[in-house]
Amino acid sequence: MWLLGKIKPQVSAVRHPRTQVVQEQPPAGRPTGKAVWYTPAAVLGDAVGVALPVYLAGALMGGAHAVANAAVAAACWLLVRASRNRYAERRLGEYGAFRPALQDWLVLVGTLAVVRAATGEESPFFLALAALVPSAPTSAVVHALIHRHLAARRHGGRTVRRALVIGEVSAVDGLVSHLARRTDHEFAVVGVCPVGDGESCASAPVTARLDAEAPSSMSADSAPVLEAARQLRVEAVLVVPGPGLTGTRLRRLSWALHGEGCRLVVVPGLTEVAGRRVGVFSVAGLTMLNVAPPLRRGFAALLKTVIDGLGAALLIVLLAPVFAAIALAVRLDSPGPVVYRQTRIGRDGVPFTMAKFRTMVADAERLRCQLAWTNEQDGRMFKIRRDPRITRVGRVLRRCSLDELPQLFNVIRGDMSLVGPRPPLPDEVARYDEVELRRLAVKPGLTGLWQISGRSDLSWDETMTLDLRYVDNWTPSADLEVLVRTVRAVMTGAGAY
C-alpha cells in the first residue's frame, strides 16, 4: 500500500463511498471470499510467463534440453512465488503487483544461476538471462488484472468482510468514515460498539456499548461484543485502542473473540504508511510498531537518479522527430514562442524554470487574472475545463500530454524526476500549510500518481493525498509501476484539459 505500498490509488474509491453494504445484512450464505479462479490464474500465468520464453530461447539455439530447461525454470519460479506467499488467498489482489514480481525475479535469477552452475549448463549466459526477463512483467500483469477484478467486485459491495468497530466514540466515527470513503479494502462496517456513553455519528448502527471504566469481569466486555458479532454475522472485529480501551481489556477481549473464531484487527491510527515500512516487534511483553523512514538516501535514491538521467536521455533521442513535428505545429497554429517557460518550485522549495510546449495564446498570464472567477478547482490550483486561452493545437497536446515532453530536459538538468508530485507554481506554494509543504521533500515529476489517477478531475484534497502518499512511500519499483500506468492514462486522456 496505495503508491508505493498501497502506492497505487483508486480514485473511484475516494469518490464512491461504500454504503450499500454498511447497514444491510446480505442473505445468509452469501459468498464473501475471493473468486476461486484467482489462484489457478496466477499460477498458470506465472508458469507460462517463464516457461514459454525459456523454451523458445532454447529451441532457437537448437538446444536438446529446451523442454527440460523450461520445466525447471517454471518450477523454480512457482516455488519462489509460493515460498513468498504470492498465491495465498489473503494476498491475491490486495497489494501492488510490480514490486513483488521484481523482487521475486531477482531471487529466481539467483536460484537458476546456482542450478546452472551445478548442472554445467553451457547455453549463452546473456541469452538465458534475456529469456527470464518476460517472467516478471507477465506475472505483474496477471496479478494486476486480478487486483482490478477484485477492486471492481468490492466497488459493488462484493468480496468484502463484515466488520464490527470498537473504540472511543471519536475514534470509531473517524475509522468508519475513513473506511466508507474508499472501496479498495476488504472491510464493510455493519455495526459499531463505542466505549462510553458518547453519541456516535457513524453511518453504521450502534449494536452494543462498553463501559468507559475497566469492567470487573471479563464477560462484561466480551458478552455484548460476542452477541453483536453473532447477530451481525461479522467476520472481523476492528479495535481502536484508547484511554478507555487499555491493553489489558484488549487482551481479554481477544481471548473471547479468538475462542469464537472471529478475526481481531487492531488499528493503531497510522495513515498512508506503506506496509513495507511497518515492522512488529516485542519488548518487555509490549507489542510495538517500528515505522521505517521514507527512502531518501542510499542505493534506492542513487538508482532513481540514474534511471531519471538515462531514461530522459533515451526518450529525447527516440522522440526527436515528435519534438520537431510538435514545434512546427505550435509555430503554425498561433503567434508566440514554441516553448513556454515558467517558474516552478522544486525540491526543498528551490525555484527552477520548467519548459513546456506552448498550448495557450501568448498573453495567457494576463488573461488569467480576468478568468480567476471561473476557476473550477477547490484549492490552490487554477484549472478551467474549457479554458478559452488554449489554442487548437494546444488542446490536442494537452489531451495527449505531449506538451510535457520538454520537461525531459528538466529531468536531465536534475530539476525534476521522471516520477514525482506535480511541480507547483510559486503562488500556490505561498499558500501551503505545514502539511502541504511536505510534498516539496522530493523532486517534482514528469508524471506521478496525480497523472495516472484523474489529473485535473481530482479535487485539491485528493491531489494532496496522492502527493503525500508518494513522498512517504515511494520505491523504485513503484516508480516503474507509475511509468507503465502513465502510458494508459495518456492514451485515454482522462482528466486532461
Helices and strands as residue ranges (DSSP letters): H 11-15, H 38-60, H 66-83, H 98-119, H 125-132, H 135-155, E 161-168, H 169-180, E 187-195, H 219-232, E 236-240, H 247-259, E 263-266, G 275-277, E 278-283, E 286-291, H 298-318, H 320-333, E 339-345, G 347-349, E 351-357, H 364-370, G 372-374, H 392-400, G 402-404, H 407-413, E 417-419, H 426-429, G 436-441, E 445-447, H 449-452, G 455-457, H 460-473, H 476-492
